[in-house]
Amino acid sequence: MKHSRRNFLKTGVAFSGGVVMLPFAVNGAAHAAHEFAVPGGTLSVHPVAHASVVLKTPKGVIYVDPVGGGEKYAELPAADLVLITHHHGDHFNADTLVAIVGENTVMMVNPEVMEKLSDDMKAKATSLGNGDAGEWNGIGVHAIPAYNTTAGREKFHPKGRDNGYVLNMDGFQIYLSGGTEDIPEMRALKDIDLAFVCMNLPFTMDVEAAASAVAEFKPTYVYPYHYRGKDGGTQDPAAFAKLIGDAVEVKLGDWYG
């Protein structure tokens, strides 16, 4: 069920058309955030860097692909659930996990990351492969494929290995793409309220492919993230927003401040 955009709460943001620029700093101002009305309360979104984001929900605090060291999370609430999409260094870092995983923290990871965890971390983790589903504190966690399709790029994210995630929180659904290209499984998503979609070359996709996919599955809100690449592969989130137009409301955060 889609939620009315009138239920979106704006805090500390400046507007320009359908695009919202967020005044994020890497470690500043307690990570000012967008807030969304969700069943049971408020969801706040705290970009950290690149693919790392913290979601503060009525069910608990979710860390997604936390990297960069514990200091990046010092001003944020402690992690209740950690989701890791795959083993690349911009998504998985063992030292960061040691810093942010507490006694009662639960983790859900793809099988390759599971193999790389220490025994202590494995005891806190559940392995989810493509198509698997888990549950944490009333939130459904569905692992969906994330992979490359362009010839020559399959080595980055081979089909069947890495995850994206769809979280279902009492009907409010969140899509986290991880590292992927524009794939049929993304386009087939239904009733997504909030999406985080990657775009960088050569590792994932360009803004045109990302915008085309998002325009098809039509989340209510979308954050472009994971948009810096190499050798000219950085994508422009403002260009992505322009391509999306009025089809989906785009949120822009400073992931690289």
KOLGU-719189 format. One line per field, with one value per residue: x, y, z of N, C-alpha, C, CB in turn; residue in three letters. Coordinates in pm, whole numbers. Glycine has a CB too. Example, Ala and Ser with C-alpha at 12.3 -4.5 7.8 and 13.67 -1.06 7.14 Angstrom:
<atoms>
n.east 1319, 1285 $
n.north -569, -225 $
n.up 780, 708 $
ca.east 1230, 1367 $
ca.north -450, -106 $
ca.up 780, 714 $
c.east 1320, 1290 $
c.north -330, 3 $
c.up 780, 787 $
cb.east 1131, 1408 $
cb.north -447, -60 $
cb.up 905, 572 $
aa ALA, SER $
</atoms>
This chain:
<atoms>
n.east 86, 65, 191, 63, 213, 177, 220, 486, 746, 919, 1238, 1472, 1551, 1608, 1417, 1381, 1187, 1089, 1299, 1506, 1755, 1989, 2139, 2380, 2663, 2978, 3034, 2884, 2661, 2489, 2405, 2182, 1856, 1623, 1281, 1025, 682, 573, 412, 346, 515, 800, 1032, 1370, 1624, 1964, 2222, 2552, 2801, 2866, 2773, 2673, 2428, 2215, 1920, 1679, 1422, 1079, 1096, 1357, 1712, 1871, 2158, 2306, 2528, 2769, 3068, 3400, 3491, 3440, 3415, 3264, 3008, 2968, 2801, 2554, 2260, 2305, 2357, 2091, 2014, 2213, 2263, 2420, 2515, 2707, 3053, 3241, 3479, 3362, 3125, 3145, 3326, 3540, 3664, 3510, 3269, 3340, 3358, 3096, 2904, 2709, 2640, 2377, 2322, 2194, 2276, 2227, 2333, 2488, 2574, 2854, 2973, 2912, 3089, 3326, 3317, 3424, 3427, 3289, 3130, 2983, 2815, 2623, 2494, 2279, 2265, 2157, 2062, 2002, 1660, 1592, 1431, 1403, 1328, 1306, 1231, 966, 999, 1003, 1258, 1378, 1585, 1701, 1808, 2122, 2317, 2552, 2494, 2605, 2831, 3157, 3145, 3048, 3210, 3223, 2983, 2867, 2593, 2370, 2528, 2541, 2341, 2045, 1811, 1474, 1282, 1009, 803, 550, 392, 508, 748, 1091, 1350, 1678, 1942, 2207, 2499, 2442, 2327, 2078, 1831, 1597, 1470, 1474, 1316, 1075, 982, 731, 510, 693, 793, 1013, 1323, 1668, 1902, 2170, 2437, 2703, 2995, 3265, 3118, 2842, 2568, 2472, 2329, 2114, 2024, 1959, 1757, 1566, 1492, 1391, 1178, 1010, 950, 860, 892, 770, 943, 1285, 1629, 1919, 2223, 2563, 2719, 2967, 3235, 3509, 3769, 3619, 3370, 3185, 2855, 2592, 2381, 2193, 2140, 2021, 1787, 1668, 1612, 1425, 1214, 879, 791, 871, 942, 1244, 1511, 1796, 2098, 2398, 2627, 2896, 3024 $
n.north -120, 214, 514, 831, 1121, 1344, 1264, 1278, 1402, 1703, 1804, 2042, 2094, 2204, 2304, 2236, 2235, 1905, 1797, 1736, 1880, 1777, 1888, 1734, 1641, 1473, 1379, 1551, 1766, 1581, 1410, 1517, 1451, 1318, 1257, 1013, 939, 638, 316, 297, 502, 701, 701, 767, 876, 839, 919, 793, 733, 687, 376, 330, 349, 457, 359, 475, 338, 270, 11, -37, 24, 25, -65, -35, -190, -105, 72, 219, 266, 287, 549, 697, 643, 729, 931, 839, 637, 318, 9, -210, -397, -522, -506, -657, -636, -744, -855, -661, -396, -145, -201, -391, -428, -565, -459, -233, -356, -480, -255, -152, -348, -469, -645, -740, -705, -799, -964, -978, -1126, -1179, -1506, -1516, -1313, -1418, -1632, -1498, -1382, -1350, -1608, -1518, -1315, -1461, -1601, -1417, -1376, -1426, -1607, -1508, -1599, -1515, -1472, -1573, -1526, -1345, -1251, -986, -858, -803, -695, -780, -926, -946, -1105, -1006, -1049, -902, -786, -775, -713, -627, -704, -795, -674, -855, -971, -800, -806, -1095, -1291, -1427, -1419, -1179, -960, -754, -582, -604, -450, -501, -324, -344, -299, -74, -40, -84, -54, -160, -134, -232, -335, -325, -370, -240, -449, -718, -806, -583, -403, -534, -493, -417, -182, -27, 193, 349, 387, 301, 354, 246, 387, 389, 382, 168, -17, -49, 93, 351, 687, 701, 435, 372, 562, 484, 229, 293, 457, 264, 79, 254, 368, 545, 738, 806, 761, 846, 682, 567, 662, 737, 653, 529, 658, 850, 749, 846, 930, 1171, 1280, 1486, 1496, 1248, 1298, 1488, 1336, 1160, 1331, 1415, 1165, 1015, 1099, 1247, 1223, 1386, 1331, 1431, 1223, 1220, 1417 $
n.up 0, -94, 55, 141, 3, 151, 404, 446, 638, 663, 757, 822, 551, 210, -66, -416, -668, -745, -614, -333, -146, 91, 394, 473, 668, 696, 959, 1101, 1290, 1413, 1213, 1039, 910, 666, 734, 748, 772, 899, 952, 1292, 1370, 1304, 1037, 998, 777, 742, 560, 530, 388, 46, -12, 235, 482, 746, 899, 1102, 1270, 1384, 1474, 1536, 1492, 1183, 1018, 704, 492, 641, 651, 681, 937, 1294, 1386, 1210, 1280, 1532, 1632, 1586, 1661, 1822, 1643, 1576, 1385, 1123, 781, 509, 177, -2, -46, -127, -64, -26, 84, 281, 575, 798, 1029, 1082, 1149, 1392, 1548, 1551, 1596, 1849, 2162, 2133, 1870, 1553, 1247, 894, 602, 278, 136, 69, 221, 471, 487, 522, 770, 1113, 1368, 1594, 1484, 1299, 1468, 1525, 1292, 1005, 707, 392, 76, -274, -319, -70, 249, 552, 894, 1122, 1425, 1351, 1100, 766, 574, 261, 36, -269, -613, -721, -969, -1248, -1596, -1833, -2092, -2003, -1758, -1580, -1392, -1176, -1023, -1017, -1138, -901, -672, -508, -298, -317, -105, 8, 241, 453, 642, 822, 595, 481, 241, 169, -61, -115, -317, -326, -508, -841, -1182, -1408, -1379, -1454, -1220, -1055, -1199, -1176, -922, -680, -529, -376, -131, -58, -207, -258, -490, -680, -885, -1075, -1279, -1379, -1241, -1175, -1300, -1541, -1515, -1692, -1728, -1463, -1411, -1596, -1503, -1247, -1318, -1414, -1199, -1010, -727, -434, -326, -404, -343, -509, -479, -399, -616, -715, -927, -1116, -1332, -1481, -1430, -1247, -1160, -1208, -965, -982, -1254, -1282, -1131, -1297, -1524, -1416, -1359, -1290, -1226, -1007, -669, -600, -371, -256, -102, 72, 21, 7, 145 $
ca.east 0, 142, 162, 48, 328, 147, 268, 632, 782, 1042, 1312, 1605, 1583, 1574, 1348, 1391, 1101, 1068, 1427, 1538, 1896, 2006, 2263, 2455, 2808, 3025, 3014, 2839, 2524, 2412, 2351, 2048, 1796, 1484, 1193, 906, 581, 556, 330, 406, 599, 878, 1157, 1465, 1728, 2092, 2334, 2685, 2896, 2863, 2668, 2641, 2316, 2152, 1775, 1623, 1282, 1009, 1131, 1496, 1808, 1925, 2277, 2318, 2663, 2852, 3214, 3461, 3537, 3337, 3400, 3159, 2879, 2975, 2692, 2429, 2218, 2370, 2292, 2014, 2022, 2308, 2244, 2535, 2473, 2813, 3182, 3331, 3524, 3275, 3001, 3177, 3456, 3538, 3699, 3393, 3172, 3386, 3330, 2955, 2817, 2702, 2604, 2245, 2305, 2170, 2320, 2182, 2437, 2485, 2657, 2997, 3013, 2905, 3213, 3437, 3301, 3486, 3333, 3203, 3032, 2893, 2715, 2519, 2451, 2203, 2299, 2044, 2094, 1898, 1531, 1565, 1364, 1418, 1243, 1367, 1149, 846, 1034, 1041, 1381, 1379, 1708, 1673, 1934, 2195, 2421, 2581, 2447, 2682, 2947, 3280, 3125, 2991, 3304, 3203, 2874, 2812, 2455, 2352, 2615, 2519, 2202, 1974, 1714, 1347, 1235, 866, 779, 405, 338, 598, 852, 1215, 1441, 1819, 1988, 2342, 2567, 2371, 2282, 1934, 1798, 1452, 1419, 1451, 1200, 954, 944, 596, 469, 808, 772, 1140, 1427, 1806, 1943, 2310, 2470, 2841, 3061, 3207, 3075, 2697, 2501, 2473, 2205, 2006, 1971, 1897, 1633, 1470, 1441, 1311, 1052, 923, 893, 790, 881, 718, 1062, 1409, 1759, 2037, 2340, 2664, 2726, 3103, 3307, 3648, 3798, 3505, 3247, 3095, 2728, 2541, 2247, 2100, 2099, 1924, 1661, 1609, 1556, 1305, 1107, 773, 744, 903, 1004, 1385, 1576, 1939, 2176, 2541, 2692, 3042, 3064 $
ca.north 0, 338, 612, 965, 1208, 1443, 1211, 1296, 1512, 1768, 1870, 2093, 2072, 2310, 2243, 2289, 2149, 1776, 1749, 1787, 1874, 1760, 1948, 1636, 1644, 1338, 1347, 1674, 1803, 1462, 1348, 1565, 1345, 1316, 1173, 963, 876, 496, 254, 289, 616, 777, 648, 870, 827, 903, 879, 796, 752, 597, 275, 310, 431, 413, 381, 470, 300, 236, -126, -42, 96, -64, -21, -101, -187, -10, 72, 349, 278, 317, 692, 751, 610, 763, 1020, 774, 532, 188, -79, -328, -489, -487, -574, -645, -686, -826, -850, -556, -312, -29, -254, -481, -405, -640, -372, -150, -441, -495, -129, -112, -461, -487, -777, -783, -674, -910, -936, -1058, -1106, -1278, -1622, -1491, -1239, -1511, -1710, -1411, -1332, -1423, -1698, -1438, -1246, -1562, -1638, -1313, -1353, -1519, -1599, -1505, -1595, -1460, -1537, -1609, -1425, -1352, -1160, -930, -765, -767, -646, -882, -896, -1032, -1090, -1015, -1048, -781, -840, -706, -775, -579, -786, -743, -626, -960, -1004, -714, -861, -1207, -1328, -1530, -1406, -1062, -929, -633, -619, -535, -456, -475, -280, -325, -249, 25, -121, -16, -129, -126, -202, -285, -310, -396, -296, -236, -591, -742, -820, -448, -347, -605, -459, -361, -115, 20, 329, 420, 310, 348, 296, 273, 427, 429, 300, 58, -122, -72, 143, 497, 752, 671, 302, 380, 638, 402, 124, 355, 502, 148, 21, 367, 388, 678, 820, 737, 822, 799, 670, 480, 718, 768, 541, 561, 685, 917, 674, 907, 972, 1297, 1258, 1588, 1451, 1141, 1360, 1552, 1231, 1106, 1429, 1407, 1027, 969, 1207, 1218, 1282, 1391, 1351, 1448, 1098, 1232, 1544 $
ca.up 0, -101, 158, 86, 17, 254, 530, 454, 727, 617, 865, 790, 412, 117, -179, -551, -748, -683, -562, -201, -111, 234, 444, 549, 682, 721, 1100, 1164, 1324, 1450, 1092, 1006, 829, 622, 813, 681, 856, 869, 1056, 1425, 1406, 1206, 982, 958, 687, 771, 475, 592, 278, -70, -2, 376, 529, 871, 903, 1236, 1250, 1508, 1513, 1574, 1407, 1082, 945, 574, 436, 717, 632, 710, 1075, 1392, 1411, 1124, 1339, 1674, 1670, 1548, 1755, 1803, 1545, 1617, 1272, 1019, 654, 418, 45, -59, 22, -173, 46, -4, 142, 392, 637, 923, 1141, 1113, 1220, 1529, 1618, 1560, 1632, 1994, 2215, 2087, 1728, 1461, 1112, 780, 503, 170, 173, 59, 341, 584, 490, 558, 906, 1223, 1435, 1681, 1401, 1241, 1568, 1526, 1154, 923, 566, 300, -65, -360, -305, 69, 330, 695, 970, 1241, 1503, 1276, 966, 670, 498, 142, -43, -412, -688, -758, -1056, -1373, -1719, -1947, -2123, -1947, -1621, -1496, -1284, -1060, -943, -1095, -1104, -801, -556, -422, -265, -279, -1, 26, 379, 467, 779, 837, 470, 423, 181, 138, -148, -108, -438, -327, -634, -947, -1299, -1434, -1399, -1453, -1083, -1005, -1269, -1137, -785, -665, -405, -299, -81, -49, -275, -266, -618, -712, -1022, -1100, -1380, -1455, -1149, -1174, -1421, -1554, -1471, -1784, -1695, -1331, -1422, -1671, -1414, -1142, -1378, -1434, -1076, -949, -582, -400, -312, -438, -323, -581, -391, -461, -752, -759, -985, -1147, -1474, -1541, -1409, -1150, -1218, -1153, -911, -1032, -1388, -1256, -1091, -1413, -1608, -1350, -1369, -1190, -1213, -871, -594, -579, -255, -274, 19, 51, 60, -10, 204 $
c.east 89, 98, 159, 174, 303, 196, 418, 662, 914, 1111, 1447, 1645, 1545, 1522, 1375, 1311, 1074, 1192, 1454, 1686, 1909, 2138, 2342, 2601, 2852, 3001, 2946, 2692, 2435, 2344, 2206, 1987, 1660, 1405, 1068, 810, 560, 465, 405, 495, 670, 1001, 1246, 1580, 1855, 2198, 2466, 2791, 2873, 2747, 2618, 2531, 2264, 2006, 1729, 1473, 1213, 1043, 1274, 1583, 1878, 2044, 2288, 2458, 2754, 3001, 3268, 3509, 3427, 3314, 3290, 3020, 2867, 2856, 2555, 2389, 2286, 2288, 2216, 2021, 2124, 2279, 2368, 2499, 2577, 2948, 3275, 3360, 3441, 3139, 3026, 3316, 3454, 3570, 3584, 3288, 3212, 3350, 3182, 2860, 2824, 2657, 2474, 2219, 2287, 2220, 2253, 2272, 2421, 2585, 2807, 3049, 3011, 3034, 3332, 3429, 3382, 3381, 3237, 3094, 2933, 2782, 2601, 2447, 2365, 2242, 2173, 2098, 1980, 1769, 1495, 1498, 1391, 1322, 1319, 1272, 1027, 873, 1072, 1162, 1389, 1506, 1674, 1805, 1990, 2313, 2440, 2532, 2529, 2806, 3075, 3267, 3074, 3079, 3280, 3097, 2810, 2673, 2453, 2433, 2570, 2370, 2169, 1877, 1586, 1302, 1087, 837, 631, 345, 418, 721, 971, 1301, 1581, 1890, 2119, 2409, 2506, 2356, 2130, 1890, 1646, 1394, 1396, 1326, 1068, 908, 807, 583, 586, 782, 900, 1248, 1562, 1867, 2083, 2326, 2615, 2904, 3208, 3133, 2925, 2637, 2510, 2338, 2087, 1942, 1899, 1762, 1526, 1409, 1349, 1177, 956, 866, 833, 780, 822, 832, 1184, 1529, 1857, 2153, 2445, 2693, 2865, 3172, 3453, 3661, 3679, 3372, 3153, 2971, 2673, 2400, 2147, 2052, 1998, 1788, 1590, 1545, 1429, 1188, 1008, 727, 761, 968, 1148, 1437, 1727, 2009, 2324, 2615, 2844, 3095, 3190 $
c.north 124, 435, 751, 1046, 1320, 1396, 1225, 1419, 1571, 1837, 1913, 2074, 2193, 2249, 2316, 2198, 2020, 1720, 1814, 1770, 1870, 1818, 1850, 1674, 1504, 1296, 1462, 1676, 1683, 1400, 1390, 1475, 1382, 1225, 1138, 906, 732, 436, 244, 406, 678, 698, 766, 806, 908, 851, 890, 821, 646, 497, 255, 406, 371, 453, 367, 450, 277, 97, -137, 27, -3, 2, -103, -80, -89, -32, 206, 367, 324, 465, 754, 733, 656, 847, 962, 671, 400, 99, -192, -437, -435, -571, -551, -711, -776, -786, -739, -457, -188, -71, -336, -452, -467, -552, -281, -231, -460, -371, -104, -225, -483, -626, -829, -750, -802, -869, -1030, -1023, -1206, -1390, -1596, -1412, -1331, -1590, -1627, -1359, -1415, -1513, -1620, -1368, -1345, -1601, -1538, -1300, -1465, -1498, -1605, -1500, -1536, -1541, -1578, -1493, -1451, -1255, -1114, -829, -714, -708, -765, -837, -996, -1003, -1109, -1004, -908, -828, -752, -786, -737, -666, -720, -694, -735, -994, -920, -770, -975, -1246, -1441, -1513, -1299, -1035, -781, -677, -538, -559, -421, -448, -243, -259, -139, -49, -35, -107, -72, -204, -276, -249, -392, -307, -297, -377, -611, -751, -684, -390, -411, -574, -390, -292, -78, 166, 412, 332, 380, 278, 343, 318, 472, 331, 284, -44, -151, -20, 294, 554, 718, 536, 305, 452, 558, 294, 183, 402, 386, 95, 126, 361, 525, 779, 739, 824, 765, 795, 588, 530, 768, 642, 575, 589, 748, 849, 729, 958, 1092, 1275, 1362, 1554, 1337, 1199, 1425, 1450, 1173, 1201, 1416, 1264, 974, 1086, 1168, 1293, 1275, 1419, 1364, 1325, 1112, 1361, 1531 $
c.up 0, 9, 96, 106, 117, 391, 548, 537, 683, 733, 814, 646, 329, -10, -309, -643, -674, -617, -427, -176, 41, 282, 530, 558, 721, 865, 1173, 1201, 1348, 1329, 1068, 901, 775, 715, 734, 785, 808, 976, 1188, 1462, 1289, 1165, 948, 882, 711, 673, 551, 486, 172, -62, 140, 420, 658, 867, 1047, 1223, 1384, 1560, 1565, 1470, 1314, 1015, 817, 520, 509, 692, 679, 851, 1169, 1414, 1325, 1184, 1483, 1719, 1635, 1653, 1722, 1711, 1615, 1511, 1173, 896, 568, 286, -18, -2, -24, -60, 71, 52, 269, 443, 776, 1044, 1182, 1189, 1366, 1611, 1642, 1601, 1783, 2033, 2156, 1940, 1647, 1324, 1013, 663, 389, 203, 166, 178, 462, 598, 537, 701, 1005, 1288, 1526, 1601, 1338, 1339, 1575, 1392, 1099, 779, 481, 157, -145, -345, -163, 142, 477, 762, 1092, 1304, 1426, 1139, 879, 591, 383, 62, -190, -489, -709, -842, -1179, -1492, -1841, -1968, -2073, -1804, -1526, -1377, -1159, -966, -1024, -1047, -1003, -675, -458, -403, -282, -169, -17, 169, 381, 613, 792, 713, 407, 373, 137, 51, -137, -217, -421, -458, -746, -1069, -1303, -1472, -1394, -1312, -1017, -1070, -1226, -995, -783, -530, -315, -259, -87, -110, -266, -386, -654, -857, -1026, -1198, -1343, -1370, -1151, -1305, -1426, -1515, -1562, -1752, -1560, -1338, -1494, -1582, -1307, -1196, -1402, -1303, -983, -796, -553, -390, -351, -403, -424, -482, -463, -602, -792, -809, -1006, -1295, -1544, -1519, -1305, -1220, -1141, -1098, -956, -1172, -1377, -1221, -1209, -1506, -1548, -1363, -1256, -1164, -1071, -799, -554, -456, -277, -142, -14, 105, 65, 52, 288 $
cb.east -97, 126, 266, -70, 366, -4, 231, 695, 789, 1012, 1327, 1705, 1513, 1696, 1199, 1538, 1164, 1018, 1542, 1454, 1975, 1998, 2231, 2439, 2854, 3174, 3147, 2867, 2466, 2309, 2361, 2052, 1785, 1472, 1155, 943, 447, 695, 284, 484, 699, 919, 1132, 1517, 1683, 2136, 2338, 2714, 3042, 2995, 2718, 2767, 2203, 2224, 1700, 1657, 1272, 861, 1113, 1540, 1911, 1817, 2406, 2213, 2657, 2822, 3253, 3367, 3652, 3372, 3531, 3164, 2855, 3103, 2708, 2442, 2065, 2392, 2396, 1867, 1884, 2454, 2116, 2663, 2445, 2814, 3250, 3271, 3661, 3255, 2928, 3165, 3490, 3637, 3821, 3333, 3161, 3538, 3387, 2911, 2857, 2609, 2593, 2139, 2425, 2018, 2472, 2031, 2577, 2520, 2625, 3029, 2919, 2785, 3242, 3442, 3153, 3547, 3408, 3285, 3102, 2972, 2780, 2581, 2571, 2050, 2396, 1950, 2127, 1944, 1528, 1694, 1212, 1563, 1109, 1503, 1234, 767, 1151, 925, 1509, 1251, 1816, 1573, 1915, 2243, 2387, 2731, 2303, 2723, 2956, 3330, 3028, 2967, 3446, 3163, 2767, 2906, 2377, 2384, 2755, 2587, 2173, 1899, 1774, 1238, 1316, 781, 870, 375, 202, 637, 796, 1291, 1392, 1880, 2003, 2341, 2715, 2233, 2341, 1899, 1867, 1421, 1516, 1572, 1218, 976, 1050, 489, 373, 941, 720, 1174, 1390, 1886, 1842, 2396, 2375, 2924, 3046, 3314, 3115, 2630, 2353, 2510, 2223, 2057, 2083, 1989, 1657, 1538, 1558, 1387, 1079, 998, 1000, 653, 1019, 639, 1076, 1412, 1809, 2070, 2303, 2616, 2630, 3184, 3244, 3743, 3837, 3528, 3280, 3166, 2627, 2541, 2253, 2168, 2221, 1974, 1685, 1713, 1659, 1334, 1036, 656, 819, 999, 920, 1468, 1535, 1976, 2154, 2593, 2653, 3079, 2953 $
cb.north 1, 403, 605, 1035, 1267, 1472, 1068, 1308, 1466, 1869, 1777, 2029, 1947, 2401, 2239, 2300, 2119, 1680, 1779, 1716, 1995, 1613, 2072, 1499, 1750, 1327, 1313, 1785, 1887, 1497, 1196, 1711, 1219, 1269, 1241, 856, 956, 422, 115, 166, 574, 914, 558, 948, 835, 876, 966, 664, 747, 522, 144, 330, 439, 475, 281, 600, 174, 246, -218, -185, 173, -101, -37, -48, -150, -23, 44, 454, 373, 256, 764, 685, 461, 837, 1153, 707, 515, 118, -138, -289, -508, -506, -523, -709, -570, -814, -977, -483, -272, 48, -339, -629, -253, -755, -289, -91, -577, -519, -13, -57, -590, -385, -771, -718, -595, -949, -948, -1032, -1119, -1212, -1737, -1418, -1117, -1607, -1767, -1295, -1333, -1325, -1803, -1335, -1166, -1687, -1649, -1179, -1334, -1500, -1712, -1383, -1734, -1459, -1656, -1650, -1423, -1323, -1228, -865, -647, -671, -542, -914, -903, -1010, -1193, -905, -1114, -698, -983, -680, -738, -431, -812, -634, -511, -1085, -986, -573, -750, -1326, -1369, -1658, -1377, -939, -971, -564, -597, -585, -359, -594, -158, -240, -200, 136, -198, 24, -124, -159, -103, -438, -341, -442, -356, -131, -679, -871, -901, -358, -364, -753, -368, -470, -202, 6, 324, 457, 286, 320, 333, 149, 540, 436, 363, -12, -86, -4, 98, 538, 903, 671, 198, 453, 770, 338, 50, 471, 574, 38, -56, 375, 373, 673, 874, 701, 799, 892, 605, 330, 831, 832, 498, 446, 556, 931, 538, 1021, 855, 1409, 1255, 1727, 1407, 1049, 1463, 1632, 1120, 1079, 1416, 1490, 937, 842, 1241, 1255, 1208, 1497, 1236, 1578, 987, 1226, 1599 $
cb.up 124, -239, 272, 150, -118, 259, 542, 312, 874, 504, 986, 875, 359, 88, -153, -598, -885, -784, -661, -93, -171, 271, 525, 488, 788, 688, 1166, 1075, 1214, 1556, 1102, 956, 910, 475, 945, 576, 853, 864, 1013, 1435, 1506, 1262, 857, 1082, 538, 918, 347, 667, 329, -82, -57, 462, 421, 995, 809, 1318, 1162, 1487, 1394, 1593, 1492, 977, 1033, 474, 288, 867, 483, 679, 1083, 1521, 1385, 986, 1331, 1703, 1603, 1410, 1754, 1938, 1448, 1645, 1204, 1067, 581, 480, -47, -214, 6, -294, 21, -133, 40, 349, 643, 916, 1106, 984, 1150, 1533, 1540, 1428, 1556, 2054, 2365, 2172, 1675, 1456, 1102, 745, 566, 31, 85, -70, 364, 568, 353, 464, 945, 1327, 1517, 1757, 1292, 1201, 1704, 1564, 1065, 943, 526, 329, -116, -508, -390, 140, 303, 737, 1010, 1208, 1547, 1353, 972, 577, 589, 55, 2, -456, -821, -630, -1099, -1386, -1743, -1928, -2275, -2031, -1621, -1578, -1331, -1106, -906, -1086, -1231, -860, -600, -481, -124, -401, 139, -77, 470, 413, 816, 960, 493, 528, 63, 268, -294, 34, -548, -306, -621, -898, -1430, -1548, -1292, -1528, -999, -1033, -1419, -1149, -720, -680, -329, -381, 62, 98, -422, -133, -730, -686, -1074, -967, -1522, -1532, -1012, -1051, -1426, -1697, -1465, -1929, -1692, -1233, -1494, -1792, -1347, -1078, -1510, -1505, -1001, -1006, -513, -269, -167, -587, -178, -703, -253, -464, -764, -644, -1115, -1104, -1545, -1686, -1372, -1075, -1216, -1261, -761, -1031, -1472, -1142, -981, -1489, -1629, -1201, -1502, -1232, -1311, -873, -468, -704, -123, -377, 115, 119, -35, -158, 288 $
aa MET, LYS, HIS, SER, ARG, ARG, ASN, PHE, LEU, LYS, THR, GLY, VAL, ALA, PHE, SER, GLY, GLY, VAL, VAL, MET, LEU, PRO, PHE, ALA, VAL, ASN, GLY, ALA, ALA, HIS, ALA, ALA, HIS, GLU, PHE, ALA, VAL, PRO, GLY, GLY, THR, LEU, SER, VAL, HIS, PRO, VAL, ALA, HIS, ALA, SER, VAL, VAL, LEU, LYS, THR, PRO, LYS, GLY, VAL, ILE, TYR, VAL, ASP, PRO, VAL, GLY, GLY, GLY, GLU, LYS, TYR, ALA, GLU, LEU, PRO, ALA, ALA, ASP, LEU, VAL, LEU, ILE, THR, HIS, HIS, HIS, GLY, ASP, HIS, PHE, ASN, ALA, ASP, THR, LEU, VAL, ALA, ILE, VAL, GLY, GLU, ASN, THR, VAL, MET, MET, VAL, ASN, PRO, GLU, VAL, MET, GLU, LYS, LEU, SER, ASP, ASP, MET, LYS, ALA, LYS, ALA, THR, SER, LEU, GLY, ASN, GLY, ASP, ALA, GLY, GLU, TRP, ASN, GLY, ILE, GLY, VAL, HIS, ALA, ILE, PRO, ALA, TYR, ASN, THR, THR, ALA, GLY, ARG, GLU, LYS, PHE, HIS, PRO, LYS, GLY, ARG, ASP, ASN, GLY, TYR, VAL, LEU, ASN, MET, ASP, GLY, PHE, GLN, ILE, TYR, LEU, SER, GLY, GLY, THR, GLU, ASP, ILE, PRO, GLU, MET, ARG, ALA, LEU, LYS, ASP, ILE, ASP, LEU, ALA, PHE, VAL, CYS, MET, ASN, LEU, PRO, PHE, THR, MET, ASP, VAL, GLU, ALA, ALA, ALA, SER, ALA, VAL, ALA, GLU, PHE, LYS, PRO, THR, TYR, VAL, TYR, PRO, TYR, HIS, TYR, ARG, GLY, LYS, ASP, GLY, GLY, THR, GLN, ASP, PRO, ALA, ALA, PHE, ALA, LYS, LEU, ILE, GLY, ASP, ALA, VAL, GLU, VAL, LYS, LEU, GLY, ASP, TRP, TYR, GLY $
</atoms>
